Amino acid sequence: MTQPVPPVRIGDRVAVTATLTDPAPLTVGMTGTVYWIGNWRNEWTRQIGVRWDDGRHLVLLPGDPFRVIGSADSNALQQNA
């Protein structure tokens, strides 16, 4: 069964909370910014595109361990401060 995906929006900051099943996984604690969200019509399109702070562009899939650490709204406020 697929884990529920935390609500996420473009511009949100996310962090990896456990090891990902990937040939070259991101480290636990790695952070990045959501730049793309799949259309969620089926299992193959349930993807969240993230620009990771180490320069990688790697999508999160259903069941990947992550959490939202900052909202798009709070990020916009910080950039305009």
C-alpha positions in Angstrom: 0.0 0.0 0.0 1.3 3.5 -0.9 2.1 5.9 1.9 0.0 9.1 2.0 1.8 12.0 0.4 2.1 15.2 2.4 0.3 18.1 0.8 2.8 19.9 -1.3 2.8 22.9 -3.6 5.2 24.4 -6.1 7.7 26.5 -4.2 7.5 24.4 -1.0 10.8 23.3 0.7 11.1 19.6 1.4 13.6 17.3 3.2 14.4 13.6 2.8 13.6 11.8 6.1 15.0 8.3 5.3 17.1 6.6 2.7 15.5 6.6 -0.8 15.4 3.5 -3.0 17.5 4.9 -5.8 20.8 3.8 -7.4 22.4 7.1 -6.2 20.1 8.1 -3.3 19.9 11.5 -1.7 21.2 11.7 1.8 18.9 11.8 4.8 18.3 15.5 5.6 18.9 16.7 2.0 16.6 19.7 1.2 15.2 21.1 -2.0 12.5 23.1 -3.6 9.4 21.7 -5.4 9.3 23.0 -9.0 6.8 20.5 -10.6 3.9 18.3 -9.5 2.5 15.5 -11.6 -1.2 15.4 -12.5 -2.0 12.6 -10.0 -4.3 10.7 -12.4 -2.5 7.3 -11.8 0.4 5.7 -10.1 2.9 6.6 -12.9 2.1 10.4 -12.8 2.3 10.7 -9.0 5.6 12.5 -9.0 6.9 15.6 -7.4 9.8 17.3 -9.1 12.4 18.8 -6.7 15.5 20.9 -7.4 17.7 19.6 -4.6 20.2 22.0 -2.9 23.1 19.9 -4.2 22.1 20.7 -7.8 20.4 17.5 -8.6 16.9 17.3 -10.1 15.2 14.1 -8.8 11.5 13.4 -8.4 9.9 12.1 -5.3 7.6 9.1 -5.9 4.7 7.8 -3.7 6.1 6.2 -0.7 9.4 8.2 -0.7 10.2 9.4 2.8 10.1 13.2 2.9 8.4 16.1 4.8 7.5 19.7 3.9 9.8 22.0 5.9 8.6 25.3 4.5 5.6 26.5 2.6 5.6 28.4 -0.7 3.9 31.3 1.1 6.6 31.6 3.8 9.3 31.3 1.2 7.9 34.2 -0.8 7.7 36.3 2.4 11.3 35.6 3.2 12.5 36.5 -0.3 10.6 39.8 -0.2 11.9 40.8 3.3 
